[in-house]
Amino acid sequence: MLNEITKEAEARMKKSCDSLVEHCKKIRTGRAHPSILDSIQVSYYGSDTPLSQVANISVEDSRTLMITPWEKNIVPDVEKAIYKSDLGLNPATNGGVIRVPMPPLTEETRKGYTKQARSDAESARVSVRNVRRDANNQLKDLLKEKEISEDDDRRGQDLIQKLTDKYVAEVDSLLAKKEADLMEI
């Protein structure tokens, strides 16, 4: 019983951290990185398809992404999808290749993105703490039903707290890394 609760709690806490990683990928830094375009969907034969499934995305230099669609006829659709995304990017088409220059970040936008990253990190911390609360409530219910002893309850709460501390520290390190990326000129 105790192992099941801790395994489930750890899996849910890990999902919270993974979700934060995905949110951080969407926050643009000054450097070109293909994951910035992960959220873009292209209309491909009538259905929305992730950009990475219809084109090759590579880094041309530190400030430019190069997108090479696998079919030339979808170049305008890819370009339109990049314009529609609220990433503030302006693609330039050159034949079958689309180049996306990354505009340099102003200090104001850096601060805004840092604020967004902090907000996402706080949401992840709250999510981890909610998982702790749920696990502790499960332990208390088992204790009330006399399925576990008080020692097992205490041991379980200690394990859950250690997991919580571990994942909150991971969230903090992800945030510190993202802030360092954003403040790098």
ChimeraX attribute file (.defattr): number of C-alpha atoms within 10 A of each C-alpha:
attribute: neighborCount
match mode: 1-to-1
recipient: residues
	/A:1	12
	/A:2	17
	/A:3	10
	/A:4	9
	/A:5	17
	/A:6	19
	/A:7	13
	/A:8	13
	/A:9	23
	/A:10	21
	/A:11	12
	/A:12	17
	/A:13	25
	/A:14	16
	/A:15	15
	/A:16	23
	/A:17	21
	/A:18	14
	/A:19	15
	/A:20	21
	/A:21	18
	/A:22	14
	/A:23	14
	/A:24	24
	/A:25	18
	/A:26	15
	/A:27	17
	/A:28	22
	/A:29	26
	/A:30	18
	/A:31	22
	/A:32	22
	/A:33	20
	/A:34	17
	/A:35	15
	/A:36	17
	/A:37	20
	/A:38	13
	/A:39	16
	/A:40	19
	/A:41	21
	/A:42	24
	/A:43	16
	/A:44	15
	/A:45	8
	/A:46	7
	/A:47	9
	/A:48	11
	/A:49	14
	/A:50	16
	/A:51	22
	/A:52	18
	/A:53	13
	/A:54	20
	/A:55	18
	/A:56	14
	/A:57	20
	/A:58	15
	/A:59	16
	/A:60	15
	/A:61	12
	/A:62	12
	/A:63	15
	/A:64	19
	/A:65	23
	/A:66	22
	/A:67	26
	/A:68	19
	/A:69	20
	/A:70	14
	/A:71	10
	/A:72	11
	/A:73	10
	/A:74	18
	/A:75	23
	/A:76	14
	/A:77	14
	/A:78	24
	/A:79	19
	/A:80	15
	/A:81	16
	/A:82	22
	/A:83	15
	/A:84	13
	/A:85	13
	/A:86	9
	/A:87	16
	/A:88	12
	/A:89	14
	/A:90	15
	/A:91	20
	/A:92	13
	/A:93	15
	/A:94	9
	/A:95	9
	/A:96	15
	/A:97	17
	/A:98	20
	/A:99	20
	/A:100	21
	/A:101	19
	/A:102	21
	/A:103	15
	/A:104	13
	/A:105	18
	/A:106	11
	/A:107	12
	/A:108	9
	/A:109	14
	/A:110	22
	/A:111	15
	/A:112	13
	/A:113	21
	/A:114	22
	/A:115	13
	/A:116	15
	/A:117	23
	/A:118	18
	/A:119	13
	/A:120	19
	/A:121	26
	/A:122	17
	/A:123	15
	/A:124	24
	/A:125	24
	/A:126	14
	/A:127	18
	/A:128	26
	/A:129	19
	/A:130	16
	/A:131	21
	/A:132	24
	/A:133	16
	/A:134	14
	/A:135	22
	/A:136	22
	/A:137	13
	/A:138	16
	/A:139	24
	/A:140	17
	/A:141	14
	/A:142	18
	/A:143	16
	/A:144	12
	/A:145	10
	/A:146	10
	/A:147	12
	/A:148	16
	/A:149	14
	/A:150	15
	/A:151	10
	/A:152	16
	/A:153	19
	/A:154	14
	/A:155	13
	/A:156	20
	/A:157	21
	/A:158	13
	/A:159	16
	/A:160	23
	/A:161	17
	/A:162	13
	/A:163	20
	/A:164	21
	/A:165	15
	/A:166	14
	/A:167	21
	/A:168	23
	/A:169	13
	/A:170	15
	/A:171	24
	/A:172	17
	/A:173	13
	/A:174	18
	/A:175	22
	/A:176	16
	/A:177	12
	/A:178	22
	/A:179	20
	/A:180	13
	/A:181	16
	/A:182	23
	/A:183	15
	/A:184	12
	/A:185	13
